[in-house]
């Protein structure tokens, strides 16, 4: 028998692929079981409900998002460069074959009104990202409003790229971010 942690990882990966590709409400637990290669009994012993599974998927997505931001920002030497790295991260993500928009926005759109737990996970992820941006804005000496503006650019780029089917929104958001940053905190020679 597969260890619980390995089975959980298999199930979360399978659910993530299915939910992200087809939508949460369109995918039943039986499809997740088949994709994961786990019995339905085992699936329900590890995830007693579809909401519990979705929350695990969203936590997995949070880790991927945080790792992606950190990896992209690793080459940046200044807080200003780290702020712009957010849009570089988005640019790379938007160019992947399986990009279908933000899993948090998608989940909130499908279930936010009927699942308070799913809505809370989406809100926490968005607040955490806004805090990340706010910390970097603070480091460059920018006003707090700049952080909200830069976060909105990133969020809007995700939605625009998903709907348009092109990655161009990342470059446009980066260019707009640069204008906002330069206006709020001019580069000194």
N, C-alpha and C positions, 0 to 999 in steps of 0.2 A: 504494500500500500504506500502511496505517495505521502510524504510528510505533510502535515497541515499547512506549514508555511509555503511549501512548494505548490501545493494544490491551490492555496489562496492566490499566489502569484499567477498561476496559469489561468484561473478564473477571472481575475481582474484584467489580465492582458486580453483575454478573449472578449470579455464584456466591453472593454475599452474599444477594441477594434469594431465590434458590432454596433455599439451605441453611437460611436463617432461617425461611422460610415452610413448607417441606416436610420439612426434616430432611436431614442430611448423607448418611446412608446411602441415603436414598430418591432422591437426585439423582445421576445419572450424568454423566460428562464430556460426553457427547453433548448432554444437555439444557443444560449450561452453554454449550457451543459454539453451540447454536441461539439461546439467550437473548442471548448476547453478539454474535452475528452474525460470528463468527470461524471460520475453518476449523479442523478438528480438529488438523491438522498444526501450525498456528500456535499453537493452544492448548497443545499438548504441547511445543512449542519454548520457550514462555515458562514453563510450569508442567509439569515432567516427571512429576508425580504429583498425585493428588487431595489427598494430605496437604500437598504444597507449596502448592497452591492454597488449601486451608483455612487454612494458616498465614498466607498473605498476606491472606486475608479477616479473620482474627483481628487481624492488625496494623492493618488498616484500621479495624476496630471499636475497637481501643485508641485510635487517634487520634480517632475520633468521641466516645468516652467522655471522653477527656481534654479535648477542645474543649468538650463539653457542660458538664462540671463547671466549667471555667474561665469559660465564658460566663455561667453561672448565678451563680457566685461573684463575678463582676466588680462587681456592684452592692453587694456586702457590704463594710462598712467595718471590721469587726473579725473576728478569727479565729473567735469564737463564731458570728457570722453566717455565716461561710464554712462552718463545720461544718453548720449547719442548711440551708445552700444545697444540700448533697448531697441532702437529701430533697426539696427543691423541684425540683431537676433530675430526680429520679426521678418525681415527680408529673407533670411535663410529659411525660416519656418514656412513662410508663404510659398516658397519655391519647392517644397516637398510634394511628392506625388499624392500623398494622402491628406493634404491640408483641406479641412472642411470648416474652418472658423474656430472660434474659441469654445472649448468644451463647456466652460462655465456659463458663457452667454447662451449657448445652445441648451444646456440643461435648465438654466433659469427660465428660458423661453418656453420650454416644453412643460416643466413641472413646478416652476417657482410659485405659481398661484395655488397649487394643491399640495405641495410638499414643503412645509416649513424647514425641514432638515436640509433638503437640497438647496433651498433658497439661502439658508444660513451659510452653508459651505461655499456657495458662489460669492456671497457677500464678503466673507472672511478673506477669500483669495483676492478679491478686488481691493479690499482695504489694505491687505498686506502689500500688494503691488504699489498702491498709492503711497504707503508709508516708505517703501523702498525708494521711490522717486523723490518723495519729500526729504528724505535724509540726504540724498545727493544734491538736491536743490539747496538745502541748508549749507552743505559743504562748500558750494560755490558762492554763497552769500546772496542767493536769490530770494525773492519774496515768496511766501507760502502759496500764493495764488498761482505762481508759475508751476508748481508741482501738480496742481489739479489740472492745469491746461495741458501739460506734457502727458499726464496719464490719460486724459481724454483723447489726445491725438493717437496714442497707442491703442486704446480700446476701439476707437473709430476705424483705425487702419485694419484691425482684425476683421471687423464686420464688413468693411468695404471690400477687402481682399476676398473674403469668402463669397460674397454675393457676386462680385464682378468676375471672379475666377482668374484674376491676374494679380501678381505680386506688387504691382506698381504703387499701391497704397503705402507700402513701407517707405519707399524713397520719398514720396510726397510728404508723409508724416515727419520723416527725418528732416527734410528741408524746412518745413514749418517749425519744427522744434528748434532748429538752429536759429531761425529768425527770432523766435520768442526768447531763447536763451541770450542771444546777443543783445536784444533790446533790454532785457532785465538786468543782465550782468555783462556789460561790454568787456571785451578782451582788451587787456592792457599790454602794451609793448614791453 
